[in-house]
Amino acid sequence: MLIQEDCYHLMVLFMPALCRKMGVPYCIVKGKARVGRVVRRKTCAAVCFDKVNPEDRSTLSKLVETCKTNYNERGEEIRKHWGGGILGAKSQARIAKFEKEKAKEIKL
C-alpha cells in the first residue's frame, strides 16, 4: 500500500498502524502527484495493489521487501523517534520561564 504524506492526517496516522497489524506492506510517499503517477492520475491519496502482471512480479517483490524492511519492521523505532525529541522555541521559552520562577522561589 502506498500512502501519500500530505493527505488527510487521520489516514496517515491510522493506516500504517492498521497495515502493521494486518501484515500488509506499506510505505509513505511524499506528495499526491507521485502516488498519482503510479495510477496515471493527477493526484491520488493511497494505492493498494491486488493484481499484478506476471512480468512485473519481480519488480513488485523487490518493492514489497524494501517497504517491509523500511516501514513494517521499523514501525516502533520510527514511532519512538518521531520529531527528534527537540522542543520548539515557544516550548523552550515556557520551560525557561518556569525554571526562572522556580529558582526565584527557592531563593526566597
N, C-alpha and C positions, 0 to 999 in steps of 0.2 A: 504494500500500500504506500503510495506517495502522498504526503500531506504537505500543503504549502504553508509557509511560515506566517504570512500576513493575512490569514483568513480569520474567520470568527474565532475568538480566543478560546471559547469553551471546547471547540473542536480540537485545537492544538493541545489543550490540557488533558482532555479525556481520551481522545483516540489513541495516543501512544500507550496509555495505561491499559486500555482495552485490548490493543494489539499484543502487548506483552503477556497479558493474562491468557489470551486465546492462542498464543504461539504464532501469530501472524507477523511475518517480517514487514517492517515499515521503515521509512526514512522521512526526514523533514527537509523540504526543498525551499530555497529562497525564491519567492516571487510566484505569483499566479501565472505569469507568462511562461515560465519554464515548465510548469506542470501542464499548461495548456498546449505546449508544443508536442507533448507526447501523444495527445489525443487529437491533434490538428485543429485546435480551437484557439481563440484569442486568450482566454483565461480559463482556469479550472481550479477548484478548491482541493479536490482529492481524486486520486485514481487508484482503482483496485483491479488487478488482472485476474480473470477467471479462465480465459482460453488463450493459448499461445501457439503460434505456428511452429511446426517441428523444426524448421531451420533456425528459429530464434531461441530455442530452449537452452542452448549452451550459454548464450549471452545473458538470458534471464537468470540462469542458475548462478552465474558469477555475480550478478547484481543482488540476488537474494542473499548469497553468502556474505557479501560486503555489508548489506543492511543489517543482517543478523549480528555480525561482528561489531559494527559501529554503533548500533542503536539498541537492539533487543538485549544483547548480553551486557551492555554497559548502562542499562537503564537506571539502576540505583546510583551508580557513580555520577552520571550526568545530573540526576535529580539533586544529589547532595552538594554538587559544586556549582549549581545554578546561581549566577550573579557574582561569583567570586568572593563573597563574604566581605565586600568593601561597601561601607556605608556612603550614602550621598552627602553632599555639602550641608544640606539642611539638618540631616540626622546627626552629623558630626558636630554642628554648631549647637544643637539642642543638648547633646550629651556633654559638650564642653561647658555650657551654661549650667547644667545640673551639677557637674563636678565642682565648678566655682562656688556655687551656693552651698554645696556640701562642705567644702573647705572652709568657708566663712563661718558656718555653724560650728564646726569643730574648734575654730579659734576662739569663739565666744564661750 
